[in-house]
Amino acid sequence: MGPYAVLISTMSLTIGTTITISSNHWAMAWAGLEINTLAIMPLISKSHHPRAIEASTKYFLIQAAASATLLFSSMINAWTTGQWDITQMTNPTSCLLLTLAIATKLGLAPFHFWYPEVLQGSSMTTALILSTLMKFPPITILFLTSQSLNPTLLTAMAILSTALGGWMGLNQTQTRKILAFSSISHLGWMTVIIIHDPQLTLLTFYLYSLITSTVFLTLNTTNTLTLSTLMTSWTKTPMLNVMLLLTLLSLAGLPPLTGFMPKWLIIQELTKQDMTTSATLIAMLSLLSLFFYLRLAYYSTITLSPNSVNHMKQWYTNKQANINIAITTAMSSMLLPLSPLILTST
């Protein structure tokens, strides 16, 4: 891709996201989502590999269908109430269609099947954008309409997402697919609390984006696409692999790392809302995700004895220091003591 094409795509992503998160009219929010979809497609298919073309086609079809469903739900609501305001979603049919559309756009179970395949066909940088920036507009719409949605349906989808995200990630060997199922699992945590405390959902999304960006940047620096190459990357960048271990444990939500904060607060809020069963289920199901996080952490720090392998070893890596990885790694590991300040500001 030429530099001008990358610039146009990046600017379109920024403009589309800004339009969606700042609009209170359904037509403008839909237009921003469409701009985002069209802007990310060249970035997915830039390698011209058949898998990348397949991923971009799948992404376009799914996102176009979800956007059409969202526009249809807003039109039904406008027909029955005369309101195009995003916060005035009162028609039950519109609320149901909106929930299905946003779940499809985010990759919530049971509408998650496209997401791992699209991430697997993308580069690490594009997968990072799909996992963080592209989820911001749908989560903003979910945030604005949370009080109108069905809490039972959202809770069921959240628990199912946490279960499937952990269960289907257990037997994966591709790092991008593992992070895709990790994203599905974390989306379950965000969805389960959005009706009761929307600000906590945004905090969880911000911290998830920070931690998963660190993981993607680290894997991109070491050019690690599979678990077999992750096992040999410690010889090239030993300190970076140690920091990757901490970041993965933070993504798993282990104390005293940053990722423990949102899970702790979500379980606390669910208990206050007399949703002890949901809190117990989602906490127990997150142990499935913890298993493959620990497997990734184990592979990233393991020391192998000399043996023969059936893949080509990398003899060179870019050893140029990246200040972004240092900053995001520090924040991904050490923000827990600042949780009172973060909660006060939100």
C-alpha positions as CSV (number, residue, x, y, z in Angstrom):
1,M,0.0,0.0,0.0
2,G,1.2,3.4,-0.9
3,P,1.6,6.1,1.8
4,Y,-1.3,8.2,0.4
5,A,-3.6,5.2,0.6
6,V,-2.6,4.5,4.2
7,L,-3.1,8.2,5.1
8,I,-6.5,8.2,3.5
9,S,-7.6,5.0,5.3
10,T,-6.3,6.3,8.6
11,M,-8.0,9.7,8.3
12,S,-11.2,7.9,7.3
13,L,-11.0,5.7,10.3
14,T,-10.6,8.7,12.6
15,I,-13.4,10.6,10.9
16,G,-15.8,7.7,11.0
17,T,-15.1,7.0,14.6
18,T,-15.5,10.6,15.5
19,I,-18.8,11.0,13.7
20,T,-20.3,7.9,15.4
21,I,-19.3,8.7,18.9
22,S,-20.3,12.3,18.7
23,S,-23.7,12.0,17.0
24,N,-27.1,11.8,18.6
25,H,-28.9,11.1,15.3
26,W,-29.2,7.5,14.0
27,A,-28.4,8.5,10.4
28,M,-25.1,10.1,11.4
29,A,-24.2,7.2,13.6
30,W,-24.9,4.7,10.7
31,A,-22.8,6.9,8.3
32,G,-19.9,6.9,10.7
33,L,-20.0,3.1,11.0
34,E,-20.1,2.7,7.2
35,I,-17.1,5.0,6.8
36,N,-15.2,2.9,9.3
37,T,-16.1,-0.3,7.4
38,L,-15.0,1.0,4.0
39,A,-11.8,2.5,5.5
40,I,-10.5,-0.7,7.2
41,M,-11.0,-3.0,4.2
42,P,-7.9,-1.8,2.3
43,L,-5.9,-2.3,5.4
44,I,-7.2,-5.9,5.8
45,S,-6.6,-6.8,2.1
46,K,-3.3,-4.9,1.6
47,S,-1.1,-8.1,1.4
48,H,-3.2,-9.4,-1.6
49,H,-3.0,-12.9,-0.1
50,P,-6.1,-15.0,-0.8
51,R,-6.6,-15.4,3.0
52,A,-6.5,-11.6,3.3
53,I,-9.0,-11.1,0.5
54,E,-11.3,-13.7,2.0
55,A,-11.0,-11.9,5.4
56,S,-11.9,-8.5,3.9
57,T,-14.8,-10.0,2.0
58,K,-16.2,-11.7,5.2
59,Y,-15.7,-8.5,7.2
60,F,-17.6,-6.4,4.6
61,L,-20.5,-8.8,4.3
62,I,-21.0,-9.1,8.1
63,Q,-20.5,-5.4,8.8
64,A,-22.8,-4.4,5.9
65,A,-25.6,-6.7,7.2
66,A,-25.2,-5.5,10.8
67,S,-25.3,-1.8,9.7
68,A,-28.4,-2.5,7.6
69,T,-30.0,-4.1,10.6
70,L,-29.1,-1.1,12.8
71,L,-30.6,1.3,10.3
72,F,-33.7,-0.8,10.0
73,S,-34.1,-0.8,13.8
74,S,-33.7,3.0,14.0
75,M,-36.3,3.4,11.2
76,I,-38.8,1.2,13.0
77,N,-38.3,3.3,16.1
78,A,-38.7,6.5,14.2
79,W,-41.8,5.2,12.5
80,T,-43.5,4.4,15.8
81,T,-42.2,7.2,18.0
82,G,-41.2,10.0,15.6
83,Q,-37.8,10.2,17.3
84,W,-34.4,9.8,15.5
85,D,-32.5,10.5,18.8
86,I,-30.2,7.6,19.7
87,T,-31.1,7.8,23.4
88,Q,-34.9,7.6,22.7
89,M,-35.0,3.9,21.7
90,T,-38.3,2.7,23.2
91,N,-39.8,0.3,20.6
92,P,-39.2,-3.3,21.8
93,T,-38.7,-4.7,18.2
94,S,-36.2,-1.9,17.6
95,C,-34.3,-2.7,20.8
96,L,-34.1,-6.3,19.9
97,L,-32.8,-5.6,16.4
98,L,-30.3,-3.1,17.7
99,T,-29.0,-5.6,20.2
100,L,-28.5,-8.2,17.4
101,A,-26.8,-5.6,15.1
102,I,-24.4,-4.3,17.8
103,A,-23.6,-7.9,18.9
104,T,-22.8,-8.8,15.3
105,K,-20.5,-5.7,14.9
106,L,-18.7,-6.4,18.1
107,G,-18.4,-10.2,17.6
108,L,-20.4,-11.1,20.7
109,A,-21.5,-14.8,20.9
110,P,-23.4,-16.2,19.2
111,F,-22.5,-13.8,16.4
112,H,-18.8,-14.3,16.8
113,F,-17.8,-16.8,14.1
114,W,-16.5,-14.2,11.6
115,Y,-14.1,-12.5,14.1
116,P,-11.3,-15.0,14.5
117,E,-11.2,-15.7,10.8
118,V,-10.9,-12.0,9.9
119,L,-8.2,-11.5,12.5
120,Q,-6.3,-14.6,11.2
121,G,-6.3,-13.2,7.7
122,S,-5.1,-9.7,8.7
123,S,-1.6,-8.5,9.7
124,M,-0.8,-7.8,13.3
125,T,-1.2,-4.1,13.0
126,T,-4.6,-4.4,11.3
127,A,-5.7,-7.0,13.9
128,L,-4.8,-4.5,16.6
129,I,-7.0,-1.9,14.9
130,L,-9.8,-4.4,14.6
131,S,-9.5,-5.4,18.3
132,T,-9.4,-1.8,19.7
133,L,-10.4,1.1,17.5
134,M,-13.1,-0.6,15.5
135,K,-14.9,-1.7,18.6
136,F,-15.2,1.8,20.0
137,P,-18.1,3.1,17.9
138,P,-20.4,0.0,18.5
139,I,-19.6,0.1,22.3
140,T,-20.4,3.8,22.3
141,I,-23.9,3.1,20.7
142,L,-24.4,0.3,23.3
143,F,-23.4,2.8,26.0
144,L,-26.0,5.4,24.8
145,T,-28.8,2.9,24.4
146,S,-28.0,0.7,27.4
147,Q,-31.0,1.7,29.5
148,S,-33.4,0.7,26.7
149,L,-32.0,-2.8,26.0
150,N,-33.2,-6.1,27.4
151,P,-31.0,-7.0,30.5
152,T,-31.8,-10.7,30.4
153,L,-30.7,-11.0,26.7
154,L,-27.5,-9.0,27.3
155,T,-26.6,-11.1,30.4
156,A,-27.2,-14.3,28.5
157,M,-25.0,-13.1,25.6
158,A,-22.3,-12.0,27.9
159,I,-22.1,-15.3,29.8
160,L,-22.1,-17.2,26.5
161,S,-19.3,-14.9,25.1
162,T,-17.2,-15.5,28.2
163,A,-17.7,-19.3,27.9
164,L,-17.1,-19.6,24.2
165,G,-14.2,-17.2,24.2
166,G,-12.4,-19.3,26.8
167,W,-13.5,-22.7,25.5
168,M,-12.6,-22.1,21.8
169,G,-9.3,-20.5,22.6
170,L,-8.0,-23.6,24.4
171,N,-6.9,-25.6,21.3
172,Q,-5.5,-22.7,19.2
173,T,-1.9,-22.4,18.1
174,Q,-2.2,-19.1,16.1
175,T,-1.6,-16.1,18.3
176,R,-4.0,-13.9,16.4
177,K,-6.8,-16.4,16.9
178,I,-6.0,-16.7,20.6
179,L,-6.2,-12.9,20.9
180,A,-9.5,-13.0,19.0
181,F,-11.1,-15.4,21.4
182,S,-9.6,-13.3,24.3
183,S,-11.4,-10.3,22.8
184,I,-14.7,-12.2,22.7
185,S,-14.3,-13.2,26.3
186,H,-13.5,-9.7,27.4
187,L,-16.6,-8.4,25.5
188,G,-18.7,-10.6,27.7
189,W,-17.3,-8.8,30.8
190,M,-18.1,-5.4,29.3
191,T,-21.6,-6.4,28.2
192,V,-22.7,-8.0,31.5
193,I,-22.3,-4.7,33.4
194,I,-23.3,-2.1,30.8
195,I,-26.9,-1.7,32.0
196,H,-25.9,-1.4,35.7
197,D,-22.8,0.8,35.3
198,P,-22.1,2.0,31.8
199,Q,-19.0,4.0,33.0
200,L,-17.5,0.8,34.2
201,T,-17.9,-0.7,30.8
202,L,-16.0,2.1,29.2
203,L,-13.2,1.8,31.8
204,T,-13.0,-1.9,31.1
205,F,-12.8,-1.2,27.4
206,Y,-10.1,1.4,27.8
207,L,-7.9,-0.9,30.0
208,Y,-8.5,-3.9,27.7
209,S,-7.5,-1.8,24.7
210,L,-4.3,-0.7,26.5
211,I,-3.3,-4.2,27.5
212,T,-4.1,-5.9,24.3
213,S,-2.3,-3.2,22.3
214,T,0.8,-4.0,24.3
215,V,0.5,-7.7,23.5
216,F,-0.1,-7.0,19.7
217,L,2.9,-4.5,19.6
218,T,5.1,-7.0,21.3
219,L,4.2,-9.9,19.1
220,N,4.5,-7.6,16.0
221,T,8.1,-6.6,17.1
222,T,9.2,-10.2,17.6
223,N,7.2,-11.3,14.4
224,T,5.5,-14.1,16.4
225,L,2.5,-15.6,14.6
226,T,2.4,-19.1,16.2
227,L,3.2,-20.7,19.5
228,S,6.1,-22.6,18.0
229,T,7.9,-19.3,17.0
230,L,6.9,-17.8,20.4
231,M,9.0,-20.5,22.1
232,T,12.2,-19.4,20.3
233,S,11.7,-15.7,20.5
234,W,13.3,-15.5,24.0
235,T,16.7,-15.9,22.4
236,K,16.2,-12.7,20.3
237,T,14.4,-10.4,22.8
238,P,14.7,-11.8,26.3
239,M,13.6,-8.7,28.2
240,L,10.6,-8.1,25.9
241,N,9.5,-11.6,26.5
242,V,9.6,-11.1,30.3
243,M,7.4,-8.0,29.9
244,L,5.1,-10.0,27.6
245,L,4.7,-12.5,30.5
246,L,3.5,-9.7,32.8
247,T,1.2,-8.2,30.2
248,L,-0.4,-11.6,29.5
249,L,-1.0,-12.1,33.2
250,S,-2.5,-8.6,33.4
251,L,-4.8,-9.5,30.5
252,A,-5.8,-12.6,32.4
253,G,-6.8,-10.4,35.3
254,L,-4.4,-11.6,38.0
255,P,-3.6,-9.2,40.9
256,P,-1.7,-7.0,41.5
257,L,-1.6,-6.1,37.8
258,T,-3.8,-3.6,35.9
259,G,-6.2,-6.1,34.4
260,F,-7.4,-7.2,37.8
261,M,-9.1,-3.8,38.4
262,P,-12.0,-4.0,35.9
263,K,-12.8,-7.6,36.8
264,W,-12.8,-6.9,40.5
265,L,-15.1,-3.8,40.1
266,I,-17.5,-5.7,37.8
267,I,-17.8,-8.6,40.2
268,Q,-18.4,-6.1,43.0
269,E,-21.1,-4.2,41.1
270,L,-22.8,-7.4,40.0
271,T,-22.9,-8.5,43.7
272,K,-24.4,-5.2,44.7
273,Q,-27.1,-5.7,42.0
274,D,-28.0,-9.1,43.5
275,M,-26.6,-10.9,40.4
276,T,-24.4,-13.2,42.4
277,T,-25.1,-16.2,40.1
278,S,-24.0,-14.2,37.0
279,A,-20.9,-13.0,38.8
280,T,-20.0,-16.5,39.9
281,L,-20.6,-17.9,36.4
282,I,-18.6,-15.3,34.6
283,A,-15.7,-15.5,37.1
284,M,-15.6,-19.3,36.8
285,L,-15.7,-19.2,33.0
286,S,-12.9,-16.7,32.9
287,L,-10.6,-19.6,34.3
288,L,-10.8,-21.1,30.8
289,S,-9.2,-17.9,29.4
290,L,-6.7,-17.9,32.2
291,F,-5.5,-21.3,31.0
292,F,-4.4,-20.2,27.5
293,Y,-3.0,-16.9,28.8
294,L,-0.8,-19.0,31.1
295,R,0.1,-21.2,28.2
296,L,1.2,-18.2,26.2
297,A,3.1,-16.8,29.1
298,Y,4.8,-20.2,29.7
299,Y,5.8,-20.5,26.0
300,S,7.1,-16.9,26.0
301,T,9.6,-17.5,28.8
302,I,10.4,-21.2,28.4
303,T,14.1,-22.2,27.8
304,L,14.4,-25.0,25.3
305,S,17.2,-27.5,25.2
306,P,18.9,-27.9,21.8
307,N,16.6,-30.0,19.6
308,S,15.4,-30.3,16.0
309,V,12.4,-28.4,14.9
310,N,10.3,-28.6,11.8
311,H,10.0,-24.9,11.1
312,M,12.5,-22.3,9.9
313,K,14.1,-20.3,12.7
314,Q,14.3,-16.6,12.5
315,W,17.9,-15.4,12.7
316,Y,17.2,-11.7,12.6
317,T,14.8,-9.4,14.4
318,N,14.4,-5.7,14.5
319,K,16.2,-4.7,17.8
320,Q,15.4,-1.0,17.5
321,A,13.9,0.2,20.8
322,N,10.2,1.1,20.7
323,I,9.2,3.6,23.3
324,N,5.5,2.8,22.7
325,I,5.9,-0.7,24.0
326,A,7.8,0.5,27.1
327,I,5.0,3.0,28.0
328,T,2.1,0.6,27.3
329,T,3.8,-2.3,29.1
330,A,4.4,-0.1,32.2
331,M,0.7,1.1,32.2
332,S,-0.5,-2.5,31.6
333,S,1.3,-3.8,34.6
334,M,1.3,-1.0,37.2
335,L,-2.0,1.0,37.1
336,L,-3.8,-1.0,39.9
337,P,-2.4,1.3,42.7
338,L,-4.0,4.3,40.8
339,S,-7.4,2.7,40.7
340,P,-9.0,5.1,43.3
341,L,-7.8,8.1,41.2
342,I,-9.1,6.5,37.9
343,L,-12.5,5.7,39.5
344,T,-12.7,9.3,40.8
345,S,-12.0,10.7,37.4
346,T,-14.6,8.5,35.7
